[in-house]
Amino acid sequence: MVRTTIGCGIDVAAPATAVYNQWTQFEEFPNFMDGIDAVKQVDAKHLHWRAHVGPRKVEWDAEIVEQRPDAVISWRSTSGAENSGTVRFTPLGPYSTRIDLTLEFAPEGFFELLGDALGAVARRVEGDLLRFKQFLEQRGAETGGW
């Protein structure tokens, strides 16, 4: 089985607490994550995802395996599309935060394998981080707290 690891980061002009709080508003992810149709937070540690990859609709469940406020969130899928990852939040000052994201997944099907081979998945993740940055910076405050 082919596994891919993507790592990227971005600096956000907001305090670490605000960045972390916004990131934990999982049901807001479709507002800035391309291809994500819905995220439902089932409980404090479990999420249900609905997305599309090309013409194909996919769903999976994920479990948060590590969560330290204002510092880190790690997850792994428990059903459906195999994926895992970690998001780290590093304060760069009182009003600036570095987000570093590592995503590991196993592409399934023609569109995912092709997209991965062409670097489309990495570009999508980088675009998602940029849209997250714009979402938070333009609002000027997080939409909720952890």
C-alpha positions as CSV (number, residue, x, y, z in Angstrom):
1,M,0.0,0.0,0.0
2,V,1.3,3.4,-1.0
3,R,1.4,6.0,1.9
4,T,2.0,9.6,1.4
5,T,3.2,12.2,3.9
6,I,2.7,15.9,3.4
7,G,4.1,18.6,5.6
8,C,3.5,22.3,5.3
9,G,3.1,25.4,7.5
10,I,2.0,28.9,7.6
11,D,2.2,31.9,9.9
12,V,-1.1,33.4,11.1
13,A,-1.4,37.0,12.5
14,A,-3.3,36.0,15.6
15,P,-2.4,34.8,19.1
16,A,-1.9,31.0,19.6
17,T,-5.0,30.7,21.7
18,A,-7.2,32.2,19.0
19,V,-5.6,30.1,16.2
20,Y,-6.0,26.9,18.3
21,N,-9.6,27.8,19.2
22,Q,-10.5,28.3,15.6
23,W,-8.8,25.1,14.5
24,T,-10.9,23.2,17.1
25,Q,-14.1,24.5,15.5
26,F,-14.1,21.4,13.3
27,E,-17.6,21.9,11.9
28,E,-16.3,25.1,10.3
29,F,-13.7,23.2,8.2
30,P,-15.9,23.2,5.0
31,N,-15.5,27.1,5.0
32,F,-11.8,26.8,4.2
33,M,-11.0,23.2,3.3
34,D,-11.4,22.4,-0.4
35,G,-13.3,19.1,-0.9
36,I,-14.6,18.8,2.6
37,D,-18.5,18.8,2.5
38,A,-19.2,18.4,6.3
39,V,-17.5,17.6,9.6
40,K,-19.6,16.5,12.5
41,Q,-18.1,16.5,16.0
42,V,-19.6,13.4,17.6
43,D,-18.0,14.0,21.0
44,A,-14.8,15.5,22.4
45,K,-12.6,13.0,20.6
46,H,-14.5,11.7,17.6
47,L,-15.4,13.3,14.3
48,H,-17.3,12.2,11.2
49,W,-16.1,13.6,7.9
50,R,-17.9,13.8,4.5
51,A,-15.8,14.9,1.4
52,H,-15.5,14.4,-2.3
53,V,-12.4,13.3,-4.3
54,G,-13.1,14.1,-7.9
55,P,-16.5,12.7,-8.6
56,R,-16.3,10.2,-5.7
57,K,-18.0,10.9,-2.3
58,V,-16.1,9.6,0.7
59,E,-16.8,9.4,4.4
60,W,-14.7,8.4,7.4
61,D,-14.5,8.6,11.1
62,A,-11.5,10.0,13.0
63,E,-10.3,10.0,16.6
64,I,-8.3,12.7,18.3
65,V,-5.4,10.8,19.9
66,E,-3.5,13.8,21.4
67,Q,-4.7,17.2,22.3
68,R,-2.9,19.9,24.2
69,P,-4.6,23.3,24.2
70,D,-2.8,26.0,22.3
71,A,0.0,23.4,21.3
72,V,-1.0,20.3,19.3
73,I,-3.8,18.2,17.9
74,S,-3.1,14.7,16.5
75,W,-5.7,12.4,14.9
76,R,-6.1,9.1,13.1
77,S,-8.9,7.7,11.1
78,T,-10.9,4.8,12.6
79,S,-12.9,4.0,9.5
80,G,-13.0,4.8,5.8
81,A,-10.2,6.7,4.2
82,E,-6.9,5.8,6.0
83,N,-5.3,9.0,7.3
84,S,-3.6,10.5,10.3
85,G,-1.8,13.7,11.2
86,T,-0.7,16.4,13.6
87,V,-1.2,20.1,13.7
88,R,1.3,22.1,15.9
89,F,0.7,25.7,17.0
90,T,3.9,27.6,17.9
91,P,3.6,31.2,19.2
92,L,5.9,33.6,17.3
93,G,5.0,36.5,19.6
94,P,1.9,37.8,21.3
95,Y,0.0,38.3,17.9
96,S,1.5,35.7,15.6
97,T,1.4,31.9,15.5
98,R,3.1,29.3,13.3
99,I,0.9,26.3,12.2
100,D,2.8,23.2,11.1
101,L,0.7,20.4,9.6
102,T,1.8,16.9,8.9
103,L,-0.7,14.6,7.1
104,E,-0.2,11.0,6.3
105,F,-2.7,9.1,4.1
106,A,-3.1,6.1,1.8
107,P,-4.4,7.2,-1.6
108,E,-7.3,5.1,-2.8
109,G,-8.7,4.8,-6.3
110,F,-7.6,6.4,-9.6
111,F,-8.3,10.0,-8.8
112,E,-6.5,10.0,-5.4
113,L,-3.5,8.1,-6.8
114,L,-3.3,10.5,-9.8
115,G,-3.8,13.6,-7.7
116,D,-1.1,12.5,-5.3
117,A,1.3,11.7,-8.1
118,L,0.7,15.2,-9.6
119,G,1.2,17.0,-6.3
120,A,-2.5,18.0,-6.2
121,V,-3.0,16.8,-2.6
122,A,0.0,18.8,-1.3
123,R,-1.3,22.0,-3.1
124,R,-4.8,21.4,-1.7
125,V,-3.4,21.2,1.8
126,E,-1.3,24.3,1.4
127,G,-4.4,26.1,0.0
128,D,-6.5,24.9,2.9
129,L,-3.9,26.4,5.3
130,L,-3.9,29.7,3.4
131,R,-7.7,29.8,3.4
132,F,-7.7,29.1,7.2
133,K,-5.3,32.0,7.7
134,Q,-7.5,34.3,5.7
135,F,-10.6,33.1,7.4
136,L,-9.3,33.9,10.9
137,E,-7.4,37.1,10.0
138,Q,-10.3,38.6,8.1
139,R,-12.8,37.8,10.9
140,G,-10.4,39.2,13.5
141,A,-11.5,36.6,16.1
142,E,-12.2,32.9,16.4
143,T,-15.8,31.7,15.9
144,G,-15.6,29.7,19.2
145,G,-13.4,28.1,21.7
146,W,-12.2,24.6,22.5
